[in-house]
Amino acid sequence: MELTKKQTLQKTCYSYEAAGFNYDITSECEFTDEASTSVPTDIAITVKKDSAQIGSANYTGGYKMINVDSSLSDEECKQVNNTIFDIFSFLLTKE
């Protein structure tokens, strides 16, 4: 039996810390061959403050969804949302 590899999925985990918030990030990319590069097809972000999850975000095929705990102040919500968009932008444009 001979199997032909069609694609490879690569899952990478990252962490990021900013202004008292911790971001756990998982990114999944598809590669059609070993020499190709690919932008992520799926990104999942979990946001924590003092070890408690206060938000999450997902990117799948061009659609972004962000959920942030309502107990955060307006300024904290703004900061978390901006950081999440920065993370998405970084991962989707890096080479």
C-alpha positions in Angstrom: 0.0 0.0 0.0 1.3 3.5 -0.8 -0.3 6.6 0.7 0.1 10.0 -0.9 0.3 12.9 1.4 -2.1 15.7 0.3 -1.6 18.2 3.1 -0.1 18.7 6.5 -1.8 20.5 9.4 0.6 22.2 11.8 -0.7 23.4 15.2 1.4 26.0 17.0 0.8 27.3 20.5 1.8 30.7 21.7 1.5 32.8 24.8 1.5 36.6 25.2 1.2 38.9 28.2 0.2 42.5 28.2 -1.1 44.9 30.9 -2.0 42.2 33.3 -3.8 39.9 30.8 -2.5 36.6 29.6 -3.3 35.4 26.1 -3.0 31.7 25.2 -3.1 31.3 21.4 -3.4 28.2 19.2 -2.9 28.6 15.5 -3.4 25.9 12.8 -2.0 26.1 9.3 -2.4 23.9 6.3 0.6 23.1 4.1 0.2 21.4 0.7 3.9 20.6 0.5 6.9 20.9 2.7 8.3 24.0 1.0 5.1 26.0 1.1 4.1 28.6 3.7 0.6 29.2 4.8 -1.3 31.7 6.9 -3.4 30.2 9.7 -6.8 28.7 8.8 -7.9 28.6 12.4 -6.8 30.7 15.4 -8.1 30.3 19.0 -7.3 32.8 21.8 -8.1 32.5 25.5 -7.7 35.6 27.6 -7.0 35.3 31.3 -6.7 37.7 34.2 -5.4 36.4 37.5 -5.8 32.9 36.2 -9.5 33.3 35.5 -10.7 33.2 31.9 -12.3 36.5 31.0 -12.5 36.3 27.2 -12.0 34.2 24.1 -11.7 34.8 20.4 -11.8 32.6 17.3 -10.8 33.1 13.7 -12.0 30.5 11.2 -11.9 31.0 7.4 -12.1 34.8 7.5 -14.6 35.1 10.3 -13.6 36.6 13.7 -15.6 36.2 16.8 -14.7 37.8 20.2 -16.3 37.3 23.6 -15.2 39.4 26.6 -16.6 39.1 30.2 -19.0 41.9 31.0 -17.3 42.5 34.4 -14.4 44.2 32.7 -14.3 48.0 32.6 -14.8 49.7 29.2 -11.1 50.5 29.1 -10.2 46.9 29.8 -12.6 45.7 27.1 -11.1 48.1 24.6 -7.5 47.0 25.5 -8.4 43.3 25.3 -10.2 43.7 21.9 -7.3 45.8 20.5 -4.7 43.2 21.6 -6.8 40.4 20.1 -7.0 42.2 16.8 -3.2 42.8 17.0 -2.6 39.1 17.5 -4.9 38.2 14.6 -3.2 40.7 12.4 0.3 39.5 13.4 -0.5 35.8 12.8 -2.4 36.4 9.5 0.3 38.5 7.9 3.5 36.9 9.2 5.6 34.9 6.8 
